[in-house]
Amino acid sequence: MREKKEEFDFPHYEYRRLHCAYIPSTAFVSVRQGKSDSRFIIREGDEVSEGQIIASGYKNAVPVHAPIPGIVSEIAERTMPDGSRAECAVLQFRGGFAFEGKEQVYTDYRKKQGSHKLIPLIRQHGIINTFDLDNNSLAEQLDKAGSDNYVLAVRLFDFDPGCSRDGFISSFFTKEVIEGACLCARAMHTESLVFFYGGEDFRLPDEKTLEALCDTISCRFIKIDTRFYPSGSQRVLEKILQKNTVQHTKPGSEKAFRNFEKGKNKALFIDSATAYAVYRCLCLSVPFTDTVVEVNGPALHESKMFKVKIGTPIRRLLEECGGCEKEPAKIIINGLIKGTAVSDLDIPVTKYVKTVTLLSADSIPDQRISDCIHCGFCRKACPLGIQSDRIYSHFVNKTPLGADILLSAHLCDDCALCNAACPARLPLYQTVSKYKEKQDAAQL
């Protein structure tokens, strides 16, 4: 099957430091911080402290911690960054902080804790894996991948070329990301760890630093050409891992790497933000109450990278960027290619929010949908040869379609290139995704 990538020219924003966003006077903390909803264990009128668990759940659900101390004034349904609706606890700030502004004491979990204790700690802190749109519980994934036949793969750059957050974290917190990734590797009982990096901003750690951080874990660094999309998809990275193009290798166990080349095992993929969250929660004993969010776009006065409390309305971040220079025509959450358009500025920041982009009217192409012109551009753009135009016509116009073409939708790796190539602006990627979700639900 052919391999095709597209080169994109997106504006690139340079960030020199991480700005600490103002503490919100009112936080809207969603019960849905990952793939599944948790369940609130607090009620209206309750007083909560910073870092207190206010929601918990089962299976893929993750615990939710109070980002600020205060009073639960209300529990109400609100719109989420992904467009869905979920319950939120409205916290009115009151009292003192237990973690914010306090000295953080480092704990080396690499030697003091056995691997069997790491997964419960990661689950307790409610860390999710933001490598893809699933936003699954990291503890659940590590538990399922608990085998030395697995390779842990860490993407140190951003999947969406319109985002810079993961690359920023990798460059400014390199040691922390590596240590967090090593803790994940120990939790899943593997000694094989590979980092995919791109661009000139990331610098490889020296031998002495790497040896101190990784200890007995075998680490490899593979450079990726990020000028082309989708260079950060799991499918592309798996192929590169199989080719084993190694830039740097730390001596250690090679079993999983050899087996991966032979197709005998799998890889668990995480991003730099996930590894960084593991470091902060475990090594610094800080609950998951804040995250790093990039706010950018041509409509803004200034683009910034923020450390922001979970539950902060995005309106507050826009104000801290100096407001808008141009009238914002569209607000996009989590990237220009696969992101979600929102209209409510009071949507709260959640654990899976990476980027908020404000577009002006002159920066938005014509998005009016028209009938398919049968140009075939979507098929040419698709790296896997999926006939997304025919699948769309099948669902919209009830056009007969063979089962083999429908089943090919399961090959989709969610790059959304079909949408970018379609001159009629048809929602091809969304249609293919809906079909996959429908089929997956039918098999449960």
Beta strands, then each sheet from edge to edge (+ up, - down):
strand 1: 6-7
strand 2: 19-20
strand 3: 26-30
strand 4: 39-40
strand 5: 47-48
strand 6: 53-56
strand 7: 64-65
strand 8: 70-79
strand 9: 85-93
strand 10: 128-129
strand 11: 136-137
strand 12: 151-155
strand 13: 192-198
strand 14: 218-224
strand 15: 228-229
strand 16: 248-249
strand 17: 267-271
strand 18: 290-296
strand 19: 304-309
strand 20: 328-333
strand 21: 340-342
strand 22: 355-360
sheet 1: 1+ 15-
sheet 2: 2+ 19+ 18- 22- 20+ 21-
sheet 3: 3+ 9- 8+ 5-
sheet 4: 4+ 6- 7+
sheet 5: 10+ 11-
sheet 6: 16+ 14- 13- 12- 17-
end
